[in-house]
Amino acid sequence: QVPLAESGGGLVQAGGSLRLSCVASGRTSSTYAMGWFRQAPGKEREFVAAIKRSSGSTTYADSVKGRFTISRDNAKNTVYLQMNGLKPEDTAVYYCAASKFTIATTPRSYDYWGQGTQVTVSS
């Protein structure tokens, strides 16, 4: 098991910034990639960004490219999501996830999930 704990969500005005953190515990060496997803009310969970644990290579959803940056600190077992230029449509619960075998953009490819942190962007 790899318990995940997100933090850093909150209320911010459009154009503002937030940094989300996700701390992993347990068998973190078994994780291949970490990802961030989000889910707005009435919508499906959607991919935001992912990073390979070893190489640090990344992938992003088109909707956040150029605004969001995913990074990791393996020594701290922590993954970050720096969000700049926030828009009201970024409002959602943001979830951290860990995959044992792949870096992917689909929720079903991830094996462990955090409880989520709320991000609200006001216009």
C-alpha positions in Angstrom: 0.0 0.0 0.0 1.0 3.6 -0.7 -1.1 6.0 1.3 -1.2 9.5 -0.3 -2.0 12.8 1.4 -2.7 16.0 -0.5 -2.5 19.5 0.8 -2.4 23.1 -0.5 -5.8 23.6 -1.8 -7.9 26.7 -1.1 -9.7 29.7 -2.5 -7.9 32.0 -5.0 -8.9 34.7 -7.4 -8.6 34.2 -11.1 -5.0 34.7 -12.3 -3.6 33.6 -8.9 -1.4 30.7 -8.0 -1.5 27.7 -5.7 0.9 24.9 -5.0 -0.4 21.4 -4.2 1.6 18.8 -2.4 1.2 15.1 -2.2 3.2 13.1 0.3 3.5 9.3 -0.2 4.2 6.8 2.5 4.5 3.1 2.7 6.1 1.2 -0.2 6.9 4.3 -2.3 9.7 2.4 -4.1 7.0 0.4 -5.8 5.6 3.4 -7.6 6.5 4.1 -11.3 4.7 7.4 -11.7 2.7 9.9 -9.9 -0.2 11.9 -11.3 -2.7 14.6 -10.5 -6.3 14.4 -11.5 -9.3 16.7 -10.8 -13.0 16.4 -10.6 -15.5 19.2 -10.8 -19.1 18.7 -9.6 -21.2 16.7 -12.1 -18.1 15.9 -14.2 -15.9 12.9 -14.6 -12.4 12.8 -13.1 -9.9 14.1 -15.6 -6.2 13.9 -16.0 -4.1 17.0 -15.2 -0.4 16.0 -15.1 1.9 13.1 -14.4 5.6 12.5 -13.7 7.8 9.4 -13.8 9.4 8.8 -10.4 12.8 7.8 -11.7 13.5 10.1 -14.7 11.2 13.0 -13.8 9.8 13.1 -17.3 6.3 14.7 -17.4 3.1 14.8 -19.3 0.2 17.4 -19.1 -3.3 17.8 -20.2 -3.7 20.4 -23.0 -5.9 22.5 -20.7 -3.1 23.2 -18.2 0.0 23.2 -20.4 2.1 26.3 -19.8 0.2 27.1 -16.6 0.8 24.1 -14.4 4.0 22.4 -13.5 4.4 19.0 -11.9 7.6 18.1 -10.0 8.9 15.6 -7.5 11.3 15.3 -4.6 12.0 11.6 -4.2 14.0 12.2 -1.0 10.8 13.6 0.6 8.5 11.2 -1.2 6.6 14.3 -2.4 5.0 15.4 -5.6 4.0 19.0 -6.3 1.6 20.7 -8.6 2.4 24.4 -9.1 -0.6 26.1 -10.6 -0.3 29.5 -12.1 -2.7 31.6 -14.1 -5.7 29.9 -12.4 -9.0 30.2 -14.1 -12.6 29.6 -12.7 -12.8 26.4 -14.8 -9.9 25.0 -12.8 -12.2 24.8 -9.8 -12.4 21.1 -8.7 -11.2 18.6 -6.2 -7.7 17.7 -7.0 -6.5 14.1 -6.4 -3.0 12.7 -6.2 -2.5 9.2 -7.6 0.3 6.7 -7.9 0.8 4.0 -10.5 2.9 0.9 -10.1 3.5 0.2 -13.8 2.9 3.1 -16.1 2.6 6.8 -16.7 -0.9 7.3 -18.1 -3.7 9.7 -18.4 -6.6 7.5 -17.4 -7.7 7.1 -13.8 -8.0 3.3 -14.1 -4.2 3.1 -14.7 -3.5 4.3 -11.2 -3.4 2.0 -8.2 -3.5 4.4 -5.2 -5.4 7.6 -4.5 -5.4 10.4 -2.0 -8.6 11.9 -0.5 -8.4 15.0 -2.6 -8.0 18.7 -1.9 -10.5 21.4 -3.0 -9.3 24.2 -5.3 -11.7 27.0 -5.9 -11.0 29.9 -8.3 -13.2 32.9 -8.1 -13.8 35.2 -11.1 
